[in-house]
Amino acid sequence: MADGFDWAALPEVPIVRILTHLPHKDKLAASATCKQWRACLFRFEFWSHVSMHFNCWERKRSKFLAKNCGRFIRAAVVKFNSRIFHEAGQCLDVLEHLSRNRNLETFSLQPSSCHLNLLEFDYRPLTDEDNRSIDRCVYLIKKLVLTARCLRHLSLGCMEVLQGFTPDLLQALTQRHASSLHTLHLASVKEDWVYNIIDIGPRDLTPFSQLTTLSLDYDNLTDELLLSLAQPQVCKLHTLTLMVHGVRMGQEYVCDQAWWRACQTLPRLQVTLIMLHTYAGVMALTSILQPHMPLVRLRQYFCNHVSVAAITFIGNHLNEEFRELEIVEEMENRQPQPYDANCAEDPFVMLAWRCHRLQSLRLIGIELAIMDIIAIARLRGPRLQRLDISLSCLMHSLSDDDDSDEAGCSWSVPLCHLREEEKYHFCAQVSKSLGRQWYPLLDRQLPPAVLHSEEDAESAYMSVLLKDQNPFQDLNNNNTSKSCIL
């Protein structure tokens, strides 16, 4: 082109065509040319998927994107610290923009906590004004649902405060998106064992004919609801996540016959069971588990008990599909919790032996023998992609020490108290079996709530739960990964 060409006079169509061929970083550089080029940057072709974070580093960028792209983006993830008043308020501002977007197909809330602080001082008692703030949040979510033409993914971020409005939300979803919704996350996180149960029945979920992924509180699951979802003409469910918070008096558990019938019509069905702050739930775990439940993963957080019977049941009856076990417990005074095996073989070793698809084993806060970890590594080998064990939890039994004069004694000492060469020898054995370098987790690598009871337990599991609900998890989209300030 000739010198002195007026780039601002270039029509919009060729500018958009040029930007289409540029990577994200170069798009930002090109948008600095002039106001015309900058305006072309904010087109739905370039911002179809947006992840907004409201921490101090990305707040400015996220507010800018919400204002300029909120009206046309197709997928939005909103990450914020729900315990901080200002970030919760900014989340409402984003909802205001998104509630006018007819093209929205994916919406996911990703809060830091199950609590939503819409008060500047969260220690004050709840007032009518506070309730109005929560009502406004629910109103905007409902408006978002009713405005969108074809919603495919909806996640409420496990927030307990929103669960009370689930029936109204389901009614709105049925009205607008019964034939388009693929993913629905309604499960909540409850830290208190006393809570209200929201009634969700077959009529609420069977209208969604394209539903493939669903998360619910276990309190809502019944034989009738499971069998209604298992009808091929109703939905195509293949991922079901159940959150267990407690056990009600006289509660009826989903029977094995219902699981068997569900698996006959939904052969791809996979179940994830999550136990949260529920000692009673772990005690009842053998009643929740059924021989025909297609259990793929079990996660347990801060339940103060390990059900050896349940671990043994999984190894005996659910070993064909089971792939992941995670147990995280608090260590008071850095003392791991023992569990009573009452059998010759360790239940975790037997699980590793029987579950041929086991890929991930994360055991934090419970007492483990180093010989059992060596055995697990040998049984699974490189197929065990993740093995997270805390150094503070590993115990060395004197009965395994050939040089000890107290052979046969059950007394044991923590591995961290042994000599460095003994630690190295242990890690070398595990590393050799796994086919990669392996070390146990140090205390500084553990969630703070494991070592300090005053810390917020949510920091240990909230990110794990929300990772399963993130619609961008499998997307390779540069627009969602960049955090440049525009």
Secondary structure as GFF3:
##gff-version 3
##sequence-region A 1 486
A	DSSP	three_ten_helix	7	9	.	.	.	ID=ss1
A	DSSP	alpha_helix	12	20	.	.	.	ID=ss2
A	DSSP	alpha_helix	24	30	.	.	.	ID=ss3
A	DSSP	alpha_helix	35	41	.	.	.	ID=ss4
A	DSSP	beta_strand	49	53	.	.	.	ID=ss5
A	DSSP	alpha_helix	59	69	.	.	.	ID=ss6
A	DSSP	beta_strand	75	80	.	.	.	ID=ss7
A	DSSP	alpha_helix	85	98	.	.	.	ID=ss8
A	DSSP	beta_strand	106	111	.	.	.	ID=ss9
A	DSSP	alpha_helix	128	147	.	.	.	ID=ss10
A	DSSP	beta_strand	153	155	.	.	.	ID=ss11
A	DSSP	alpha_helix	160	163	.	.	.	ID=ss12
A	DSSP	alpha_helix	166	177	.	.	.	ID=ss13
A	DSSP	beta_strand	183	185	.	.	.	ID=ss14
A	DSSP	alpha_helix	202	205	.	.	.	ID=ss15
A	DSSP	beta_strand	213	217	.	.	.	ID=ss16
A	DSSP	three_ten_helix	218	220	.	.	.	ID=ss17
A	DSSP	alpha_helix	223	229	.	.	.	ID=ss18
A	DSSP	beta_strand	239	244	.	.	.	ID=ss19
A	DSSP	alpha_helix	256	265	.	.	.	ID=ss20
A	DSSP	beta_strand	270	276	.	.	.	ID=ss21
A	DSSP	alpha_helix	279	283	.	.	.	ID=ss22
A	DSSP	alpha_helix	285	288	.	.	.	ID=ss23
A	DSSP	beta_strand	295	301	.	.	.	ID=ss24
A	DSSP	alpha_helix	308	317	.	.	.	ID=ss25
A	DSSP	beta_strand	324	328	.	.	.	ID=ss26
A	DSSP	three_ten_helix	332	334	.	.	.	ID=ss27
A	DSSP	alpha_helix	347	354	.	.	.	ID=ss28
A	DSSP	beta_strand	360	364	.	.	.	ID=ss29
A	DSSP	beta_strand	368	369	.	.	.	ID=ss30
A	DSSP	alpha_helix	370	380	.	.	.	ID=ss31
A	DSSP	three_ten_helix	381	383	.	.	.	ID=ss32
A	DSSP	beta_strand	386	389	.	.	.	ID=ss33
A	DSSP	three_ten_helix	391	393	.	.	.	ID=ss34
A	DSSP	beta_strand	394	397	.	.	.	ID=ss35
A	DSSP	three_ten_helix	398	400	.	.	.	ID=ss36
A	DSSP	beta_strand	412	414	.	.	.	ID=ss37
A	DSSP	three_ten_helix	415	417	.	.	.	ID=ss38
A	DSSP	alpha_helix	420	434	.	.	.	ID=ss39
A	DSSP	three_ten_helix	443	445	.	.	.	ID=ss40
A	DSSP	alpha_helix	448	451	.	.	.	ID=ss41
A	DSSP	alpha_helix	458	467	.	.	.	ID=ss42
A	DSSP	alpha_helix	478	481	.	.	.	ID=ss43
###
